Amino acid sequence: MSLSNFNISDRALEKIIEEISRKLDVMPGLSTILDVYSMRTYRKRFAELFVEEPVKAYRIIEKVLANDKTSINFVLTYLLRTFTRNDELINKVIEELSKGNDELLKKILRGVAG
């Protein structure tokens, strides 16, 4: 589960994934659907995919929520508040993920893990 190119230790990565899993547990129906799609497509739980390959996770959320931008933004904002309360930054991360760029989220995660 290591992200050596991500510069996050395995233990820090596990803690981040646990936090995302806890957040998803509040939405059990959605969490199950996201996990099913993620496991079928990438052989990873959704929380792992969200941390390790955020753009792929974003695409699963898009598919599951039928490209409903309001719902997508709600779910992502809820998950990203695990790491920051800065709404402007959260909106920027969501915008970047929608464009296929995960560098800003990875930067935030590296800061959290530091």
C-alpha positions as CSV (number, residue, x, y, z in Angstrom):
1,M,0.0,0.0,0.0
2,S,3.1,2.3,-0.1
3,L,3.1,5.5,-2.1
4,S,6.9,6.0,-2.4
5,N,6.4,8.6,-5.1
6,F,3.9,10.2,-2.8
7,N,6.4,10.7,0.0
8,I,4.0,9.4,2.7
9,S,5.0,6.6,5.1
10,D,2.9,3.5,5.2
11,R,1.7,4.2,8.7
12,A,0.6,7.7,7.8
13,L,-1.1,6.5,4.7
14,E,-3.0,3.9,6.8
15,K,-4.1,6.6,9.2
16,I,-5.4,8.8,6.4
17,I,-7.3,5.8,4.8
18,E,-8.8,5.0,8.2
19,E,-10.1,8.5,8.5
20,I,-11.6,8.5,5.1
21,S,-13.2,5.1,5.9
22,R,-14.7,6.5,9.1
23,K,-16.2,9.4,7.2
24,L,-17.7,7.1,4.6
25,D,-19.2,4.9,7.4
26,V,-21.6,7.8,8.0
27,M,-23.1,7.1,4.6
28,P,-23.3,3.3,4.6
29,G,-25.3,2.9,1.4
30,L,-23.1,5.2,-0.7
31,S,-20.0,3.7,1.0
32,T,-21.0,0.2,-0.1
33,I,-21.7,1.2,-3.6
34,L,-18.4,3.1,-3.9
35,D,-16.5,0.1,-2.5
36,V,-18.2,-2.3,-4.9
37,Y,-17.3,-0.1,-7.9
38,S,-13.8,0.4,-6.6
39,M,-13.2,-3.3,-5.9
40,R,-14.6,-4.4,-9.3
41,T,-12.6,-1.9,-11.2
42,Y,-9.3,-1.4,-9.2
43,R,-9.3,-4.2,-6.6
44,K,-9.1,-1.6,-3.8
45,R,-11.5,-0.3,-1.2
46,F,-12.7,3.2,-2.1
47,A,-11.0,4.8,0.8
48,E,-7.7,3.4,-0.4
49,L,-8.3,4.5,-4.0
50,F,-9.4,8.0,-2.8
51,V,-6.0,8.5,-1.1
52,E,-3.8,6.6,-3.6
53,E,-5.4,7.5,-6.9
54,P,-7.8,10.4,-6.3
55,V,-8.7,11.0,-9.9
56,K,-9.9,7.4,-10.3
57,A,-11.9,7.8,-7.1
58,Y,-13.4,11.0,-8.4
59,R,-14.5,9.2,-11.6
60,I,-16.2,6.5,-9.5
61,I,-18.1,9.2,-7.6
62,E,-19.1,10.8,-10.8
63,K,-20.4,7.5,-12.2
64,V,-22.2,6.5,-9.0
65,L,-23.8,9.9,-8.6
66,A,-24.7,10.2,-12.3
67,N,-22.6,13.3,-12.8
68,D,-24.8,15.3,-10.4
69,K,-22.3,18.1,-9.6
70,T,-24.2,19.2,-6.5
71,S,-24.0,15.7,-5.0
72,I,-20.4,15.1,-6.1
73,N,-19.4,18.4,-4.5
74,F,-21.3,17.5,-1.3
75,V,-19.6,14.1,-0.9
76,L,-16.1,15.4,-1.8
77,T,-16.4,18.4,0.5
78,Y,-17.5,16.1,3.3
79,L,-14.5,13.8,2.7
80,L,-12.0,16.7,2.2
81,R,-13.0,18.3,5.4
82,T,-11.1,15.5,7.0
83,F,-7.9,17.4,6.0
84,T,-8.9,21.1,5.8
85,R,-11.8,23.4,6.7
86,N,-10.7,25.9,4.0
87,D,-13.7,25.9,1.6
88,E,-11.8,27.8,-1.1
89,L,-9.1,25.1,-1.0
90,I,-11.7,22.3,-1.0
91,N,-13.4,23.9,-4.1
92,K,-10.0,24.1,-5.8
93,V,-9.2,20.5,-5.1
94,I,-12.6,19.4,-6.5
95,E,-12.1,21.5,-9.6
96,E,-8.6,20.1,-10.1
97,L,-9.9,16.5,-9.6
98,S,-12.6,17.1,-12.2
99,K,-9.9,18.1,-14.6
100,G,-7.9,15.0,-13.9
101,N,-5.3,16.6,-11.7
102,D,-4.6,15.2,-8.2
103,E,-1.5,17.1,-7.3
104,L,-3.2,19.6,-5.0
105,L,-4.9,16.9,-3.0
106,K,-1.6,14.9,-2.8
107,K,0.1,18.0,-1.5
108,I,-2.5,18.4,1.2
109,L,-2.2,14.7,2.1
110,R,1.6,15.0,2.3
111,G,1.1,18.0,4.7
112,V,-1.4,16.1,6.9
113,A,1.0,13.1,7.0
114,G,4.0,15.2,7.8
